[in-house]
Every structure is written in structure tokens, then in C-alpha cells.
Amino acid sequence: MPCIRTCKYGPPHPNGREGMRKGWEKWDLRILVLCILFTQLYLHVFGRHRRKGTTQLMIRGIVWFFYLFSDLLATIALGKLSKVKGDDDDLSPISLLRGLWAPIILFCLGGSDTMTVLRLEENQMWLRHAIGLLTQGLRASYVLILTWTSTVRFSLLALLMLFPGLIKYGERVWVIKSISEKKYVGFVRIDENTIRKISSAKPNSKAELVLQAYSYFQTLNPFISNSQRDRSEWTKKFRELLNKDGDAHNTFKLIEIELGLMYDMLFSKVGTIFTIYGSILRLICVSCIVTVLVCFFIVKKPDGHLKGDLPITIILLVGALCLEIGGALVQLGSDWAIVWACKHYPSKLVTPIFHLHESVISKNKRWSEVMGQSRTKFSLPPHRVDLSIKKLIICQLGEISEVETSQAYTIKRGEWTLEKYGLDANWSIELEFGKSIVVWHIATDICYDSEPKSSKSVPNKVETTKILSYYMMHLLRFCPALPFCKNRKNMDKFFEEEKSNGEKLARSLDEKGNSKWEIMSNMWVEMLCYAASCCSVEQHVQELRRGGQFLTHVWLLLMHSGATKKLEENASQQSDDKEERESKFVDAVEGCCC
């Protein structure tokens, strides 16, 4: 009889692939829901940070990636949850517990307060988001029905959590729809009489500056089509502000605040909590989440099968609560809090808001505060927008506004500077605008390299002129959305072709002696203003979500100072084509959704 050998170490291990498959089936849903929560937390932190703190490509790329895939992950997770089943006829404790995850996922689909949409065009696609609310809401409700039992141990908690999920997602649809119709019904509004009263009660305060920005935003903002008030009075006031000595910082700070309000309205839900409906909905959401979290600790029972799911459920509930509280804190720390406080002034309840804004919030950055730099063929580190640059622009716009007596004046490419200083260089501004930038950049570089080191050690007009020159080159090379030059691919060829012209211009500037830096600084300011006027409103608004271009600040400065002729001309040239593109785009999207 043959000898039968037995394995010394017991039966053989199961196939490695089979073990991995079972392990993945056990953890895939857990990993998925944690990724959904992490995605929303990341978007909450960095969704607004991309506007206020950085222009780094990596952070913007991660935000873009998480935003696009957050809905996909939620759809997959809800699909898996709809297949929960018990070990026997009754549902298992694991399935019951995971039934609570569905409304939390629906809550995450509502998005963070700091980022409602990624691109401006998405505000026209509110119907797609409404259909998403309907389909995902039905999926979450279906999961609740599947996991409903007579013991109602977790079923009532899941039902209670469904309310903040529907509210959060519905609020997102509500905000997007109001923006698409340019009604902005979810944001607080105050009248001019209240603004004047607060301004007189709190002169020279940060709150007064916020109210001034809010007034200009409501009256002069070109993106709000339902503003019908007379702009001439506000343009006159703004010109007076430009001509005030030493007020360059506050003027640009006013522009920063106004662009921040614009960003909040178009890309986020920041500001909605200060309306009656917004505050009620936020209170309901927080109350429901806190109730579910507290009751969960009371009704849960130790179970060996729930070792992995119990902590994950707690993390999801705590994460949802953090998203709500964090969203409320962001809103309370925004400029909309001042607008709301002024509406209810002089109530004692709003006094802490004023103090908090004066001492802490007003000192925070509202945008990246840097401008890109490029020299000929090389990219350089960005430079901070310092006070000397702001003063130079404000000073020149003030001079132009004094010469131009009419309410509206035309932005020019440099004619004003050449005529003022008698420089015979009209040929340099009659070229294509991109070539003009290259010629003046070469001339500025030649003049700058010939300057002694002592004149470059402090932020004077020499250094400021160089910074503006490098910024215009940066826009020309690395901002393809801005219509300065149609042949950016031939940039190296431009340098070779225009090098002799740049040297010729530098010789002409040297003949002007010490005034050459006055000429170049004024010329770069004029060209910067012209570049700002060449871009459409939508192009400037899109830049807000990338950290903000300094060019956009100059554009809004021009709008408020009365430089509307060139701006309106450029807008009208692009409006017909843009409306046709948007109409086809929206029709295609709505057709796919339906």
C-alpha cells in the first residue's frame, strides 16, 4: 500500500488572487466613502484657497481632479449600497449600518460652501444639477427602504440624515439656478441709505471700505445685468478717490474686496448663510447632523462584525459636521458678514462681527497678490504687487481722468505718453500689440541693464518699470486666453525680428536723459490698461478662480474710472459669437441630460 504523505504545515493556502479579491470586496466600499469625504474636505480647504492664497498649478490641478471625480465616486458608492443584503433572510448589522452611509454621501454631493462650480459656464447647467439631485436622492431613498427594519435601530437615524443631504444638494442647485438667471437671490442685499448711514458712523474703517466696494459692485459691476442705476455719480466719486494723495493702497484694496464679492457670487455659496432661507436651512442641517451623531453613540451596540464599519460611520458623521461648521465659519469670516452686519446695525448682536473684521479678517489675503514675470525667453519667479506699482498706476489714471473731462474715455495703446513727452516712436505702437510688447520689453531690458546697481537697490521707478515689463511678457507668453497676440508659437521669431527695433527704441529713449524712465513707466501702464481692456468680461471673471490676475484688478479699476468706450467696443465685438457658442453649449448639455 503506497505511503500517503501529509503536509507538515497543514492544508495549502488559498489562491493569492482569490484572497486579494475577497479583501477588496470587504474594503472597497469603506475606502470609497472615506475618499468621498476626504475629497469634500480638500475642496472646502483649497477650493477658496486657490482664489485667495495661491496660483500654484499643482493645487489647482488637484482641486480640478477632485471636483470632477467627486460626483463619479458618489454615484459608484450609492450603486454599491443599493445592493446591500443580509446573511440570512434578515439584514445583517453591516447592511443596516451602511444604510446610514447613503444620506451622508448625498450630503457630500451638495458640495462645499467654498466651491459650488469650477467654471463659469457650469452656472448655465443648473438643469443637470437638478436632475442629479433627483436621481441621487432617489438612490439614497432606495437604500433607506432596503435597509429599513422593524427594529428601526439605524433606520430612523438614516431617515433623519436624509434631510440635511437633500437640503445641502438642493441649496447647491438653488444657488446655481439663481446665478444662471442673474438674480442672485441667495445673497444679502442692503440699500444705499443704510450704506451711507454706516459710512458716516464708522469713517475710515475697514467696514466702510467693504461697504464702498459693495456699492460699486452693485452699481458699476459690468457682469450684473440687472443694475439700472445711474453710473455717472459713482464714476465721479471713484475719480475723486483716484486723485486723493496717498490713497493708492485703499483704492486697490477696494478693488480686491469687490472682486472677492464677485468670486463668491459666481463660484461659491459664501454669502448665502446671511439670508433668511439660508440661515434656516443651515440651522436645520447642523441640528440634524448633531442629533444623528449623538443618537448613534446611544443606540449602537458592540458587535464583532462592525469593527470596521463603526469607526468609519463615526468618521463620516464627524466629517459632515465639520463641513457644516467649517462652511459657517468661512461665511462668518467673509466680507459678506460685514454687509449683513451693516444691514442690522446698530444691533448689539452685530458689534462682535465688526470687531472681528477690524482686528483679524481685514488683514487676510483676498487674492494671490503676485504677478508673473518673464524675461524674453525665460520664466522668472513671480513678484509681489507692491505699493510702488499701485501708486504708479493710480497716479497715471488720475492724470488721464483730469485731462479727459467726459465721463467715459477711450483706452489707448501709448499715444497719450508719446504725445506728453514728445517721443517720436509712433511706429512702435502701430505694430501688432504683441509685437509692440516685445519691442518695448527689449528696449526696457537694454535700458535697465545699462543702469548702475545703485538705482536698482530700492523699489523706485526703474525697478517698477522693469517689473511691469516682465509682467506684460508673462501675459504674452503664458496666458493663452488673453487675446494679445495670435501667433504665440512664433514668439522666438518675434524676438529675432524685433530685436533691432528694440535697440532703435532704446537709443531714442536714451536721448531723453533722466526722463526716459518716466516715459517707459507711463508707457507700460498705458499698455497694461489697453491689455486689460482687450479682454472680455468673461475672461477676467474666469481668472478669479485661478488666484486672480493683476490684469483683472486693473480692468475693474478702468471700469470704475469711466474707461468704458474701449471696453464696451471689445465686449460688443465678442458678444454675438459668445452668445452663439453658449447657446449651442447649453442646448447640447440639456439635450444630453434630458
PATOR-123844 format. One record per residue (C-alpha): x, y, z; residue in one letter. Coordinates in steps of 0.2 Angstrom, whole numbers, plus 5000, padded with zeros to 4 digits. Layout:
N
XYZa...
END
This chain:
594
500050005000m500850174995p501350295008c500250445009i501250595014r500350735024t500850915023c501850965038k501151135039y499351095036g498151125021p498851235007p498451425007h497051484996p497551564979n498351734982g497251824969r495651754977e496251824994g496551994986m494851994978r493951954994k494952085004g494552214991w492652164991e492752195010k493652365010w493152444993d491552524999l492452585015r493852665005i492652734993l491652835006v493152895015l493852954999c492253054996i492353135012l494153175010f493853254993t492553375000q493653425015l495053455002y493953564991l493253655006h495053705012v495853734995f494353774984g494353954990r496253954994h496553944975r495754114974r496554194990k498154114993g499054034978t499254024959t500153854960q499753734946l499853584957m498553644970i497453694955r497653534947g497153434962i495653544965v495153514947w495353324948f494453304965f492953414959y492753314943l492853144951f491853184967s490153154959d490852994950l491452924966l489752964975a488752884961t489852724962i489652714981a487752734980l487652604967g488652484978k487552524993l485952494983s486552304983k486652285002v485952115008k485952015024g486751855028d485051765030d483351825027d483551975039d484852115035l486552105043s487152235056p488452285042i487052325030s486052415042l487452525047l487952555029r486152615026g486652765036l488152805023w486952845009a486253005015p487953065021i488553035003i487153134997l487653275009f489353275002c488653294984l487953464989g489753524988g490753635000s490253815003d491953874996t491653794979m490053774970t490653764952v492353754944l492053854928r490854004925l489953904911e489353774924e488153914931n487153894915q486953704918m485853714933w484653584925l485953454925r486253484944h484353474947a484253304938i485753244948g484853294964l483353194958l484253044953t485453034968q484053074980g483052934974l484552814975r484852864993a483052844997s483052674989y484552625000v483552685015l482052575010i483152425008l483952445025t482352485034w481852355048t480552345062s481952375075t482252545067v483952545076r484852645062f483452675050s482752825059l484452895060l484752875042a483052955038l483553105049l485153115040m484253115023l483553295027f485253385028p485853285012g484353345002l484453525009i486353535005k486153474987y484653574985g485553734991e486853704978r485553694964v484653844971w486253954970v486753894953i485053924946k484954104953s486654144946i486254074929s484754194929e485754334936k484554364951k485754314965y484354284976v485354194989g486454344994f486154485006v485754654999r485654825008i485054995001d486155144998e485355245013n485955115025t487755115017i487855305019r487255295037k488555165042i489955255032s489655415042s489555315059a491155225055k492355335045p494055275039n493655095045s493854935036k491954915037a491755075027e492955015014l491954855012v490354955010l491155064997q491654904987a489954834989y489154994982s490254994967y489954814965f488054834965q488154994953t489654984942l489954794940n489854754922p489354574925f487754614934i486554654920s485054704931n485954854938s484955004931q485655144942r486555294936d488355264935r488955444932s488855484951e489855334956w491155364942t491455544948k491655484966k492955354960f493955484950r493955584966e494655434975l496055414962l496555594964n496755584983k498555594988d499255434997g497655334994d498355204981a498355064994h496455094999n495955104981t496654944976f496054864992k494354914987l494554834970i495154674979e493654674990i492454694975e493254554965l493154444981g491254484981l491154444963m492054274965y490954224980d489354264969m489954164954l490954024961f490453984979s489053984991k489954105003v488654245007g487054135007t487054105026i486654285029f484954275020t483354215030i483154055020y485054015020g485154035039s483653925042i484253785031l486053795039r485253785056l484153635051i485753545043c486853565059v485453515071s485053355061c486853305060i487253335078v485653235083t486153095072v487953095079l487353095097v485952965095c487252855086f488352835101f486752805111i485952665101v487452575094k487952415102k489652325102p489652195088d491152105082g490552115064h490552305065l492352335069k492752415053g491152505049d490852585066l492352695066p492052735048i490252795052t490852905066i492152975054i490853015041l489653095053l491053205061v491653245044g489953305039a489853415054l491553485051c491053535034l489453625040e490353715054i491853755043g490753825030g489853935043a491553995049l492154035032v490554135029q490654225045l492454275041g492054345024s491654515018d489854465017w489754465036a490154655036i488754685023v487554585034w488054675050a487854845042c486054795037k485654755055h486654905063y486554965077p486054805085s487254745098k487254575091l488254635076v489654735086t490754575088p490754555069i491454725066f492754705079h493254535072l493354605055h494354755060e495654655070s495854495061v494854465045i495354635036s497154585037k496954415027n497454405009k496054414997r497054354982w498754284977s499454464977e500854414964v501154454946m502054334934g503754384927q504654334911s506154404903r506254374884t506354184883k506454144901f505154124915s505654204932l504954194949p503354294952p503454464960h502354534974r501254684969v501954814980d501354984984l502555074971s501654984957i499955034963k500455214966k501155224948l499555164940i498455264951i499455424948c499355404929q497555364929l497255514940g498155624927e497155544912i495555574921s495955764924e496355784906v494855684900e493455784906t492055674899s491355534910q491955404898a493655404889y494555284877t495955174882i497455204871k499055094867r500355234872g499855384861e499555484877w501355454884t502155484867l501255644865e501555704883k503455684882y503655724863g504455554859l504455514840d504155324842a502355304835n502955164824w503255064840s501355064844i500755044826e501354864826l500354714831e500054734850f501054584854g502554644844k502354814852s502554724869i504154634863v504954794856v504654894872w505254754883h506854734873i507154924875a506754924893t507954774896d509354874887i509055024897c508954934913y510554834910d511454994907s510855074924e512055074939p511754954953k511355094965s509755144955s509154964957k509354934975s507755014981v505954994973p506055154963n505355194946k506755104937v506354934946e504454964945t504654994926t505654834924k504354734934i502854794923l503854754908s504154574914y502354554918y501754604901m502954474894m502254344906h500554384900l501054374882l501954204884r500954114897f499154174896c498454104880p496654154885a497154334883l496954404865p498654504864f499454404850c498854274839k500554204835n501254154852r502053994844k503154114834n503754214849m505654164847d505454234829k504754394836f506254424847f507454404832e506354514821e506054654833e507754654842k508454794830s506854894833n507054874852g508854934851e508255084840k506955124853l508255114867a509355244858r507855364856s507455344875l509255374880d509155544871e507855594883k509055584898g508355554915n506555574909s506755404900k506155304915w504655424916e504255384898i504455194900m503455184916s502055284909n502055184893m501955014902w500555074912v499655134896e499954964888m499454874904l497754964903c497554934885y497854744888a496554744902a495354824890s495654704876c494954554887c493154514888s492254524905v492054334905e493954314903q494354424918h493054334928v493754164924q495454224930e494754244948l494654064950r496554044946r497154154960g496754314951g497754414938q498354584942f497754624925l495954594931t496154724945h496754854933v495254814922w494054844936l494955004940l494755064922l492855024923m492555124938h493555274932s492555294917g493555204904a492155114895t492255154877k493555034873k492954904885l491154914878e491854904860e492854744864n491354674873a490154704858s491454634846q491454464855q489654464862s488754394846d490054254844d490054214863k488154204864e488054084849e489353974857r488553974874e486853944866s487453784857k488453734873f486953744884v485753664871d486953514869a487153494888v485253504892e484953384877g486153254885c485353274902c483653254895c
END
